[in-house]
Amino acid sequence: MSNAETLARRERQVMEILYRRGEATAQEVMDDMADAPTYSAVRALLATMLEKGLISHRKESRRYVYRPEVPEKKAKRSALKQLLSTFFEGKPENLVAALLDPKDQQLSKAEIERIRKLIGPQG
């Protein structure tokens, strides 16, 4: 999924909206976007994403309804891979260390415990 590995911020927003809704019109996408651009900019963005194969559409009356073509799990994996490579030298342990840094501690004890269980037994 090389196109999803390089999703722009707005493309990620659109994908998030489509994953949450299942499908949406350009107006619905625009309504759900934070600091949304103009309607024509949203339409242009959707057209670009169609060309990349990230989304597809069907015609419903006089409007198009868009849906994601990339499975959400695959998109999340690609986004995480991009995050790791950009900010954490490609190393998951650097990401976990940043999350667990006591100076920036934003996780509750319960969240940390759930992470420990996901990691599994030590040794």
OpenMM code with the backbone's topology and positions (N, CA, C; nanometers):
from openmm import Vec3, app, unit

residues = "MET SER ASN ALA GLU THR LEU ALA ARG ARG GLU ARG GLN VAL MET GLU ILE LEU TYR ARG ARG GLY GLU ALA THR ALA GLN GLU VAL MET ASP ASP MET ALA ASP ALA PRO THR TYR SER ALA VAL ARG ALA LEU LEU ALA THR MET LEU GLU LYS GLY LEU ILE SER HIS ARG LYS GLU SER ARG ARG TYR VAL TYR ARG PRO GLU VAL PRO GLU LYS LYS ALA LYS ARG SER ALA LEU LYS GLN LEU LEU SER THR PHE PHE GLU GLY LYS PRO GLU ASN LEU VAL ALA ALA LEU LEU ASP PRO LYS ASP GLN GLN LEU SER LYS ALA GLU ILE GLU ARG ILE ARG LYS LEU ILE GLY PRO GLN GLY".split()
positions = [
    Vec3(0.0839, -0.1188, 0.0000),
    Vec3(0.0000, 0.0000, 0.0000),
    Vec3(0.0878, 0.1244, 0.0000),
    Vec3(0.1618, 0.1446, -0.1050),
    Vec3(0.2557, 0.2552, -0.1094),
    Vec3(0.1859, 0.3907, -0.1038),
    Vec3(0.0674, 0.4041, -0.1616),
    Vec3(-0.0023, 0.5324, -0.1565),
    Vec3(-0.0444, 0.5692, -0.0151),
    Vec3(-0.0875, 0.4726, 0.0623),
    Vec3(-0.1325, 0.5015, 0.1982),
    Vec3(-0.0163, 0.5306, 0.2907),
    Vec3(0.1031, 0.4842, 0.2539),
    Vec3(0.2191, 0.5122, 0.3373),
    Vec3(0.2557, 0.6594, 0.3302),
    Vec3(0.2093, 0.7277, 0.2287),
    Vec3(0.2442, 0.8683, 0.2119),
    Vec3(0.1191, 0.9559, 0.2105),
    Vec3(0.0190, 0.9186, 0.2863),
    Vec3(-0.1036, 0.9979, 0.2915),
    Vec3(-0.0748, 1.1358, 0.3504),
    Vec3(-0.1263, 1.2363, 0.2854),
    Vec3(-0.1183, 1.3717, 0.3381),
    Vec3(-0.2165, 1.3837, 0.4542),
    Vec3(-0.2015, 1.4904, 0.5318),
    Vec3(-0.2869, 1.5107, 0.6491),
    Vec3(-0.4352, 1.5079, 0.6115),
    Vec3(-0.4730, 1.5780, 0.5066),
    Vec3(-0.6135, 1.5816, 0.4662),
    Vec3(-0.6608, 1.4445, 0.4186),
    Vec3(-0.5748, 1.3715, 0.3502),
    Vec3(-0.6122, 1.2372, 0.3057),
    Vec3(-0.6354, 1.1462, 0.4262),
    Vec3(-0.5526, 1.1588, 0.5274),
    Vec3(-0.5734, 1.0794, 0.6494),
    Vec3(-0.7065, 1.1160, 0.7145),
    Vec3(-0.7400, 1.2459, 0.7149),
    Vec3(-0.8684, 1.2884, 0.7706),
    Vec3(-0.9844, 1.2247, 0.6950),
    Vec3(-0.9763, 1.2267, 0.5632),
    Vec3(-1.0834, 1.1686, 0.4812),
    Vec3(-1.0961, 1.0193, 0.5094),
    Vec3(-0.9831, 0.9494, 0.5136),
    Vec3(-0.9877, 0.8053, 0.5396),
    Vec3(-1.0499, 0.7777, 0.6765),
    Vec3(-1.0117, 0.8554, 0.7761),
    Vec3(-1.0684, 0.8379, 0.9104),
    Vec3(-1.2202, 0.8564, 0.9079),
    Vec3(-1.2665, 0.9578, 0.8370),
    Vec3(-1.4108, 0.9837, 0.8255),
    Vec3(-1.4803, 0.8667, 0.7555),
    Vec3(-1.4212, 0.8197, 0.6464),
    Vec3(-1.4836, 0.7094, 0.5723),
    Vec3(-1.4820, 0.5792, 0.6523),
    Vec3(-1.3754, 0.5536, 0.7266),
    Vec3(-1.3735, 0.4331, 0.8111),
    Vec3(-1.4826, 0.4421, 0.9176),
    Vec3(-1.4967, 0.5592, 0.9780),
    Vec3(-1.5964, 0.5764, 1.0847),
    Vec3(-1.7383, 0.5664, 1.0296),
    Vec3(-1.7641, 0.6299, 0.9158),
    Vec3(-1.8993, 0.6337, 0.8589),
    Vec3(-1.9313, 0.5126, 0.7713),
    Vec3(-1.8282, 0.4517, 0.7147),
    Vec3(-1.8498, 0.3447, 0.6178),
    Vec3(-1.8510, 0.3983, 0.4765),
    Vec3(-1.9256, 0.5063, 0.4552),
    Vec3(-1.9288, 0.5767, 0.3280),
    Vec3(-1.9844, 0.7159, 0.3538),
    Vec3(-1.9550, 0.8080, 0.2613),
    Vec3(-1.9999, 0.9465, 0.2802),
    Vec3(-1.9944, 1.0224, 0.1487),
    Vec3(-2.0777, 1.1240, 0.1384),
    Vec3(-2.0723, 1.2156, 0.0245),
    Vec3(-1.9625, 1.3191, 0.0509),
    Vec3(-1.9297, 1.3961, -0.0518),
    Vec3(-1.8295, 1.5022, -0.0357),
    Vec3(-1.8746, 1.6022, 0.0709),
    Vec3(-2.0017, 1.6348, 0.0727),
    Vec3(-2.0540, 1.7290, 0.1726),
    Vec3(-2.0399, 1.6720, 0.3138),
    Vec3(-2.0710, 1.5441, 0.3301),
    Vec3(-2.0578, 1.4814, 0.4626),
    Vec3(-1.9123, 1.4770, 0.5073),
    Vec3(-1.8224, 1.4480, 0.4136),
    Vec3(-1.6791, 1.4498, 0.4460),
    Vec3(-1.6402, 1.5897, 0.4922),
    Vec3(-1.6806, 1.6904, 0.4155),
    Vec3(-1.6481, 1.8288, 0.4497),
    Vec3(-1.7053, 1.8662, 0.5866),
    Vec3(-1.8296, 1.8259, 0.6132),
    Vec3(-1.8937, 1.8575, 0.7413),
    Vec3(-1.8197, 1.7953, 0.8592),
    Vec3(-1.7571, 1.6798, 0.8379),
    Vec3(-1.6878, 1.6087, 0.9456),
    Vec3(-1.5414, 1.6507, 0.9627),
    Vec3(-1.4885, 1.7278, 0.8681),
    Vec3(-1.3471, 1.7662, 0.8747),
    Vec3(-1.3253, 1.8817, 0.9711),
    Vec3(-1.2174, 1.8707, 1.0476),
    Vec3(-1.1764, 1.9831, 1.1301),
    Vec3(-1.1188, 2.0889, 1.0361),
    Vec3(-1.1459, 2.2132, 1.0617),
    Vec3(-1.1019, 2.3256, 0.9775),
    Vec3(-1.1085, 2.2912, 0.8285),
    Vec3(-1.2266, 2.2547, 0.7868),
    Vec3(-1.2497, 2.2056, 0.6504),
    Vec3(-1.2159, 2.3100, 0.5442),
    Vec3(-1.1581, 2.2619, 0.4339),
    Vec3(-1.1362, 2.3520, 0.3201),
    Vec3(-1.2684, 2.3740, 0.2472),
    Vec3(-1.2638, 2.4399, 0.1346),
    Vec3(-1.3853, 2.4649, 0.0566),
    Vec3(-1.4396, 2.3330, -0.0002),
    Vec3(-1.5648, 2.3375, -0.0411),
    Vec3(-1.6281, 2.2199, -0.1004),
    Vec3(-1.5515, 2.1743, -0.2244),
    Vec3(-1.5100, 2.2695, -0.3088),
    Vec3(-1.4369, 2.2310, -0.4302),
    Vec3(-1.3010, 2.1697, -0.3958),
    Vec3(-1.2380, 2.2146, -0.2874),
    Vec3(-1.1107, 2.1552, -0.2450),
    Vec3(-1.1325, 2.0117, -0.1955),
    Vec3(-1.2430, 1.9891, -0.1265),
    Vec3(-1.2750, 1.8529, -0.0808),
    Vec3(-1.3006, 1.7630, -0.2009),
    Vec3(-1.3740, 1.8128, -0.2993),
    Vec3(-1.3996, 1.7342, -0.4211),
    Vec3(-1.2694, 1.7012, -0.4933),
    Vec3(-1.1779, 1.7987, -0.5014),
    Vec3(-1.0481, 1.7753, -0.5663),
    Vec3(-0.9674, 1.6716, -0.4892),
    Vec3(-0.9713, 1.6789, -0.3584),
    Vec3(-0.9019, 1.5817, -0.2735),
    Vec3(-0.9581, 1.4414, -0.2960),
    Vec3(-1.0896, 1.4297, -0.2995),
    Vec3(-1.1534, 1.3002, -0.3235),
    Vec3(-1.1167, 1.2463, -0.4616),
    Vec3(-1.1102, 1.3338, -0.5617),
    Vec3(-1.0726, 1.2909, -0.6973),
    Vec3(-0.9294, 1.2369, -0.6980),
    Vec3(-0.8396, 1.3034, -0.6271),
    Vec3(-0.7005, 1.2573, -0.6175),
    Vec3(-0.6943, 1.1214, -0.5492),
    Vec3(-0.7714, 1.1058, -0.4429),
    Vec3(-0.7728, 0.9797, -0.3698),
    Vec3(-0.8328, 0.8672, -0.4539),
    Vec3(-0.9309, 0.8999, -0.5389),
    Vec3(-0.9860, 0.8017, -0.6330),
    Vec3(-0.8776, 0.7543, -0.7289),
    Vec3(-0.8017, 0.8503, -0.7829),
    Vec3(-0.6933, 0.8162, -0.8763),
    Vec3(-0.5881, 0.7277, -0.8114),
    Vec3(-0.5619, 0.7500, -0.6840),
    Vec3(-0.4623, 0.6703, -0.6114),
    Vec3(-0.5152, 0.5321, -0.5745),
    Vec3(-0.6467, 0.5116, -0.5891),
    Vec3(-0.7051, 0.3831, -0.5538),
    Vec3(-0.7315, 0.3669, -0.4048),
    Vec3(-0.7269, 0.4768, -0.3318),
    Vec3(-0.7500, 0.4711, -0.1874),
    Vec3(-0.8980, 0.4615, -0.1533),
    Vec3(-0.9805, 0.5195, -0.2403),
    Vec3(-1.1254, 0.5184, -0.2201),
    Vec3(-1.1930, 0.4834, -0.3517),
    Vec3(-1.3201, 0.4499, -0.3430),
    Vec3(-1.4013, 0.4293, -0.4628),
    Vec3(-1.5313, 0.5060, -0.4417),
    Vec3(-1.6150, 0.5096, -0.5440),
    Vec3(-1.7413, 0.5797, -0.5296),
    Vec3(-1.8500, 0.5135, -0.6139),
    Vec3(-1.9721, 0.5455, -0.5779),
    Vec3(-2.0869, 0.5032, -0.6557),
    Vec3(-2.1783, 0.6246, -0.6679),
    Vec3(-2.2533, 0.6279, -0.7747),
    Vec3(-2.3436, 0.7401, -0.7962),
    Vec3(-2.4779, 0.7101, -0.7308),
    Vec3(-2.5254, 0.8057, -0.6545),
    Vec3(-2.6557, 0.7944, -0.5894),
    Vec3(-2.7327, 0.9215, -0.6221),
    Vec3(-2.8310, 0.9092, -0.7079),
    Vec3(-2.9052, 1.0252, -0.7550),
    Vec3(-2.8076, 1.1197, -0.8257),
    Vec3(-2.7940, 1.2428, -0.7757),
    Vec3(-2.7042, 1.3388, -0.8417),
    Vec3(-2.5711, 1.3556, -0.7698),
    Vec3(-2.5413, 1.2700, -0.6766),
    Vec3(-2.4170, 1.2861, -0.6012),
    Vec3(-2.3412, 1.1547, -0.5929),
    Vec3(-2.2133, 1.1659, -0.5590),
    Vec3(-2.1297, 1.0479, -0.5423),
    Vec3(-2.1162, 1.0164, -0.3943),
    Vec3(-2.1157, 0.8873, -0.3651),
    Vec3(-2.0953, 0.8395, -0.2289),
    Vec3(-1.9618, 0.7646, -0.2295),
    Vec3(-1.8719, 0.8051, -0.1407),
    Vec3(-1.7351, 0.7518, -0.1375),
    Vec3(-1.7192, 0.6509, -0.0247),
    Vec3(-1.6314, 0.5536, -0.0481),
    Vec3(-1.6012, 0.4541, 0.0558),
    Vec3(-1.4527, 0.4169, 0.0446),
    Vec3(-1.3939, 0.3736, 0.1550),
    Vec3(-1.2512, 0.3378, 0.1521),
    Vec3(-1.2286, 0.2079, 0.0758),
    Vec3(-1.1180, 0.1997, 0.0069),
    Vec3(-1.0804, 0.0774, -0.0640),
    Vec3(-0.9653, 0.0056, 0.0053),
    Vec3(-0.8988, 0.0730, 0.0942),
    Vec3(-0.7871, 0.0148, 0.1686),
    Vec3(-0.8410, -0.0304, 0.3034),
    Vec3(-0.8196, -0.1577, 0.3405),
    Vec3(-0.8680, -0.2032, 0.4707),
    Vec3(-0.8099, -0.1173, 0.5839),
    Vec3(-0.8924, -0.0870, 0.6815),
    Vec3(-0.8506, 0.0012, 0.7913),
    Vec3(-0.7265, -0.0511, 0.8631),
    Vec3(-0.7215, -0.1809, 0.8860),
    Vec3(-0.6066, -0.2391, 0.9561),
    Vec3(-0.4771, -0.2155, 0.8782),
    Vec3(-0.4847, -0.2302, 0.7471),
    Vec3(-0.3676, -0.2089, 0.6616),
    Vec3(-0.3254, -0.0618, 0.6636),
    Vec3(-0.4219, 0.0275, 0.6609),
    Vec3(-0.3928, 0.1712, 0.6651),
    Vec3(-0.3285, 0.2087, 0.7987),
    Vec3(-0.3794, 0.1515, 0.9076),
    Vec3(-0.3215, 0.1797, 1.0398),
    Vec3(-0.1783, 0.1305, 1.0470),
    Vec3(-0.1537, 0.0112, 0.9947),
    Vec3(-0.0177, -0.0430, 0.9953),
    Vec3(0.0771, 0.0470, 0.9174),
    Vec3(0.0325, 0.0917, 0.8021),
    Vec3(0.1157, 0.1794, 0.7188),
    Vec3(0.1410, 0.3137, 0.7868),
    Vec3(0.0383, 0.3693, 0.8501),
    Vec3(0.0549, 0.4967, 0.9206),
    Vec3(0.1518, 0.4815, 1.0366),
    Vec3(0.1410, 0.3708, 1.1079),
    Vec3(0.2322, 0.3453, 1.2196),
    Vec3(0.3751, 0.3277, 1.1698),
    Vec3(0.3901, 0.2581, 1.0591),
    Vec3(0.5221, 0.2396, 0.9991),
    Vec3(0.5836, 0.3746, 0.9618),
    Vec3(0.5027, 0.4629, 0.9046),
    Vec3(0.5499, 0.5961, 0.8682),
    Vec3(0.5873, 0.6763, 0.9930),
    Vec3(0.5053, 0.6678, 1.0968),
    Vec3(0.5335, 0.7361, 1.2232),
    Vec3(0.6645, 0.6863, 1.2838),
    Vec3(0.6812, 0.5533, 1.2867),
    Vec3(0.8039, 0.4953, 1.3418),
    Vec3(0.9264, 0.5428, 1.2650),
    Vec3(0.9184, 0.5411, 1.1338),
    Vec3(1.0340, 0.5782, 1.0532),
    Vec3(1.0636, 0.7278, 1.0631),
    Vec3(0.9605, 0.8105, 1.0740),
    Vec3(0.9802, 0.9550, 1.0790),
    Vec3(1.0317, 1.0032, 1.2144),
    Vec3(0.9766, 0.9504, 1.3227),
    Vec3(1.0063, 1.0049, 1.4550),
    Vec3(1.0826, 0.9121, 1.5488),
    Vec3(1.0884, 0.7828, 1.5183),
    Vec3(1.1445, 0.6888, 1.6150),
    Vec3(1.2500, 0.5964, 1.5568),
    Vec3(1.3210, 0.6414, 1.4536),
    Vec3(1.4303, 0.5658, 1.3918),
    Vec3(1.3872, 0.4263, 1.3465),
    Vec3(1.2575, 0.4103, 1.3203),
    Vec3(1.2057, 0.2821, 1.2754),
    Vec3(1.1995, 0.1766, 1.3840),
    Vec3(1.2181, 0.2170, 1.5093),
    Vec3(1.2257, 0.1208, 1.6202),
    Vec3(1.1030, 0.1319, 1.7107),
    Vec3(1.0225, 0.0247, 1.7169),
    Vec3(0.9044, 0.0278, 1.8046),
    Vec3(0.9399, 0.0550, 1.9504),
    Vec3(1.0561, 0.0069, 1.9955),
    Vec3(1.0937, 0.0289, 2.1354),
    Vec3(1.1112, 0.1778, 2.1664),
    Vec3(1.1529, 0.2569, 2.0664),
    Vec3(1.1655, 0.4014, 2.0889),
    Vec3(1.0285, 0.4666, 2.1062),
    Vec3(0.9304, 0.4173, 2.0315),
    Vec3(0.7940, 0.4668, 2.0454),
    Vec3(0.7391, 0.4331, 2.1836),
    Vec3(0.7549, 0.3091, 2.2260),
    Vec3(0.7061, 0.2671, 2.3575),
    Vec3(0.7759, 0.3458, 2.4673),
    Vec3(0.9077, 0.3655, 2.4547),
    Vec3(0.9820, 0.4427, 2.5544),
    Vec3(0.9275, 0.5850, 2.5635),
    Vec3(0.8946, 0.6442, 2.4500),
    Vec3(0.8392, 0.7795, 2.4508),
    Vec3(0.7026, 0.7821, 2.5195),
    Vec3(0.6222, 0.6796, 2.4946),
    Vec3(0.4900, 0.6723, 2.5591),
    Vec3(0.5014, 0.6562, 2.7100),
    Vec3(0.6030, 0.5846, 2.7531),
    Vec3(0.6169, 0.5535, 2.8953),
    Vec3(0.7103, 0.6485, 2.9692),
    Vec3(0.7622, 0.7503, 2.9021),
    Vec3(0.8531, 0.8457, 2.9651),
    Vec3(0.7819, 0.9150, 3.0809),
    Vec3(0.8350, 0.8993, 3.2050),
    Vec3(0.7677, 0.9586, 3.3211),
    Vec3(0.7562, 1.1118, 3.3143),
    Vec3(0.8478, 1.1772, 3.2430),
    Vec3(0.8410, 1.3241, 3.2317),
    Vec3(0.7181, 1.3678, 3.1532),
    Vec3(0.6769, 1.2853, 3.0602),
    Vec3(0.5614, 1.3186, 2.9763),
    Vec3(0.4434, 1.2262, 3.0043),
    Vec3(0.4432, 1.1648, 3.1189),
    Vec3(0.3446, 1.0612, 3.1483),
    Vec3(0.2021, 1.1093, 3.1254),
    Vec3(0.1380, 1.0509, 3.0276),
    Vec3(-0.0007, 1.0827, 2.9964),
    Vec3(-0.0876, 0.9574, 3.0099),
    Vec3(-0.0246, 0.8449, 3.0421),
    Vec3(-0.0977, 0.7193, 3.0526),
    Vec3(-0.1351, 0.6926, 3.1979),
    Vec3(-0.2531, 0.6379, 3.2171),
    Vec3(-0.2951, 0.5995, 3.3518),
    Vec3(-0.2282, 0.4672, 3.3880),
    Vec3(-0.2316, 0.4342, 3.5155),
    Vec3(-0.1750, 0.3064, 3.5595),
    Vec3(-0.2474, 0.1900, 3.4916),
    Vec3(-0.3778, 0.2028, 3.4716),
    Vec3(-0.4553, 0.0979, 3.4048),
    Vec3(-0.4107, 0.0811, 3.2600),
    Vec3(-0.3834, 0.1921, 3.1915),
    Vec3(-0.3371, 0.1850, 3.0523),
    Vec3(-0.2000, 0.1186, 3.0443),
    Vec3(-0.1130, 0.1535, 3.1364),
    Vec3(0.0208, 0.0924, 3.1398),
    Vec3(0.0085, -0.0575, 3.1655),
    Vec3(-0.0809, -0.0952, 3.2543),
    Vec3(-0.1008, -0.2376, 3.2838),
    Vec3(-0.1520, -0.3122, 3.1606),
    Vec3(-0.2437, -0.2516, 3.0862),
    Vec3(-0.2933, -0.3146, 2.9632),
    Vec3(-0.1806, -0.3312, 2.8613),
    Vec3(-0.0923, -0.2328, 2.8525),
    Vec3(0.0225, -0.2430, 2.7615),
    Vec3(0.1123, -0.3579, 2.8044),
    Vec3(0.1372, -0.3689, 2.9342),
    Vec3(0.2213, -0.4784, 2.9855),
    Vec3(0.1611, -0.6145, 2.9487),
    Vec3(0.0308, -0.6269, 2.9605),
    Vec3(-0.0349, -0.7537, 2.9264),
    Vec3(-0.0238, -0.7836, 2.7782),
    Vec3(-0.0309, -0.6798, 2.6942),
    Vec3(-0.0173, -0.6988, 2.5502),
    Vec3(0.1241, -0.7462, 2.5137),
    Vec3(0.2208, -0.6922, 2.5848),
    Vec3(0.3599, -0.7283, 2.5582),
    Vec3(0.3859, -0.8729, 2.5972),
    Vec3(0.3218, -0.9179, 2.7034),
    Vec3(0.3368, -1.0570, 2.7463),
    Vec3(0.4378, -1.0720, 2.8590),
    Vec3(0.4567, -1.1974, 2.9010),
    Vec3(0.5475, -1.2238, 3.0133),
    Vec3(0.6919, -1.1891, 2.9786),
    Vec3(0.7632, -1.1404, 3.0770),
    Vec3(0.9045, -1.1059, 3.0618),
    Vec3(0.9906, -1.2289, 3.0818),
    Vec3(1.1076, -1.2258, 3.0169),
    Vec3(1.2069, -1.3310, 3.0413),
    Vec3(1.1874, -1.4412, 2.9498),
] * unit.nanometer
topology = app.Topology()
chain = topology.addChain("A")
for resn in residues:
    res = topology.addResidue(resn, chain)
    for name in ("N", "CA", "C"):
        topology.addAtom(name, app.Element.getBySymbol(name[0]), res)
